[in-house]
Amino acid sequence: MKLKKPTLLIDKEKCLHNIRKMKAKADKSGVRFRPHFKTHQSAEVGEWIRNEGISAITVSSISMALYFAQNGWDDITVAFPVNVAEIDEINELAMQISLNLLVENDEAVNYLASNLKSEVGIYIKIDAGYHRTGMLVSDHQGIHNLLNSIRQHELLHFKGLLVHNGHTYKAGSHKEVIAIHEQSIEALMRLKTFLIGNDIDLEISIGDTPSMSLVENFDGIDEIRPGNFVLYDFMQAALGSCKTENIAVALACPIVAKHAQRMEIVIYGGAIHLSKDFILDDIGKPIYGRVVQLQNNSWSKAIGGAYVKSLSQEHGVIKVNAAFFDKISVGDFIGILPIHSCLTVNLMNEYYTLDGKLVTTIGP
Amino acid sequence: MKLKKPTLLIDKEKCLHNIRKMKAKADKSGVRFRPHFKTHQSAEVGEWIRNEGISAITVSSISMALYFAQNGWDDITVAFPVNVAEIDEINELAMQISLNLLVENDEAVNYLASNLKSEVGIYIKIDAGYHRTGMLVSDHQGIHNLLNSIRQHELLHFKGLLVHNGHTYKAGSHKEVIAIHEQSIEALMRLKTFLIGNDIDLEISIGDTPSMSLVENFDGIDEIRPGNFVLYDFMQAALGSCKTENIAVALACPIVAKHAQRMEIVIYGGAIHLSKDFILDDIGKPIYGRVVQLQNNSWSKAIGGAYVKSLSQEHGVIKVNAAFFDKISVGDFIGILPIHSCLTVNLMNEYYTLDGKLVTTIGP
């Protein structure tokens, strides 16, 4: 493959390894594995996942649900508070597939009750500490009341409680990730005990890549929904959810300038390719990506001391050490391990496998 | 127009006002106005600009140059260090239009000299303090040497020095923006004096929206290349380059949840719509967007105390005050003024005018 401009490479073997590892863990614990497809956004990567024996998926928008339904998926949870303005598309989907929606307020329940044309599965979105969306896990009575509203409507089939512990991304250690997970499960179990007193069966659905990667014990859980693990990224590696070698995507970028005085190189590859997401290193310095060398059908380990220091629209500025600086020339391509692969994939809209095959995504 | 999901609105009147104001300023100073098209990325917005009497443009990639060349622009500067891997596309363009490229090292000059098939205009990229790309403005001898290399090659037609003072974005005040601009012009004048001693004519091309918006005196400059001014955004408003009322784009987003305990609302509208760019407010808190109410064919002023506090892939969390909280409901649409309109446009790939007409862009 002749590289011309920023190109997202996907290492299928790494990807399959990540999928198989998470699948084995789910199987061992006897939980349903419903991977989130918002990271890879690709029908073809979806097929790699289907080939591992997976049949239920999660997405983050109605648009994504429509795309994957067209690509043969018939059991989809839209893990996002229902957007009532898309009721026509919801009805279209609910006629064709087994569709699960999330609610967290009476407005959405009432709107669905009045406007749905087919049955949908309903999860109540629970906030177990992340404080982005959901009803507080401690609000037993409020959740009980919402559940009662749901049960009044024939087309709303209550399925369970769904939580996303996004605060694991702020954890400082493995231990802290596991502690967040365990606290959340304890609180969910108290809530479940309260609710099933009211003669109801319910599932617990959970899923964030850090805890699903680090926790071994899935007791109390019925379903896991990690997404990022398929590709991983440098944020996950920094958290310890994966090793840097497990990251299955790298952005190939041409070097356009070298600045010896600052030990910096400039690549064609910027915020419109990688996204502006960053992590802070030990001394609080932002890192927008790590650097690898591209090899025949693979890439190297991350190069020590080399990192993306800043991004503008199309430029990336990379700090390197003298040894690496001397090895590379204007016109060479290097690889960048993204900080947040979901956003990089969303910007790039396509990948190339290491043997040069195009892999498309949902696109814009 | 029936809004269903995050939709980028463009206010054509505001846009035309911004274009006319900058054009008048350029005309008054007698400088060539070569607006940067990387912000709007749209053939149609390009026509609005052409209708104001503008015929030369700037872009940031060869892909963008190809798109605008196909849309009738025949005088294009690619304001990015030349990516030699795209030599075929460069040759294609150089045959059709008047194409200007940027160089800052011998590698690029030599590669072009050996591989070009038609004449191109060449600017040397100068670093006047931003320290992203370019030869240091103080490196008179180095620049002189590069210029001599350029002049040895028939198809490389040297045109001048090109600078982008991106460090104006870090300025704390109008005064500081103007000071950065003036220092850079002084240094460029010293460089020019040194170079024209060698019997050469050259242009000075400059352009960043903060200084082009705030500076009144364009003495010493031959060409200005601002881009963001066409749409502006909240980063520019915070810098003082424009008023909030001049921002010509807003992202319409549905409200999907309200959380009274935290005085927060959640919108469908996240990092894949707005980008993760942010500014810091007076107390160092990140702001990912400001909030307006959508009205018939317009939007309100920014709502006091309301701002986008955080973004994940598809969610935005907005802090509001109690008065606004009570006024809005789940299912309503509100508008978000982006922090960085270039990145928002790049993610959204299309706009709608306030009377509901689709405006396309280059796309992914």
Interface residues (C-beta under 8 A of the other chain):
Chain A: L3 K4 K5 K38 S60 S61 I62 S63 F80 P81 V82 N83 V84 A85 E86 E89 E104 N105 E107 A108 Y111 H131 R132 T133 L136 G166 P254 V256 A257 K258 Q261 R262 V266 Y268 A271 I272 S275 K276 D277 S310 S312 Q313 E314 H315 V317 S329 V330 G331 F333 C342 L343 N346 L347 M348 N349 G363 P364
Chain B: L3 K4 K5 K38 S60 S61 I62 S63 F80 P81 V82 N83 V84 A85 E86 E89 E104 N105 E107 A108 Y111 H131 R132 T133 L136 G166 P254 V256 A257 K258 Q261 R262 V266 Y268 A271 I272 S275 K276 D277 S310 S312 Q313 E314 H315 V317 S329 V330 G331 F333 C342 L343 N346 L347 M348 N349 G363 P364
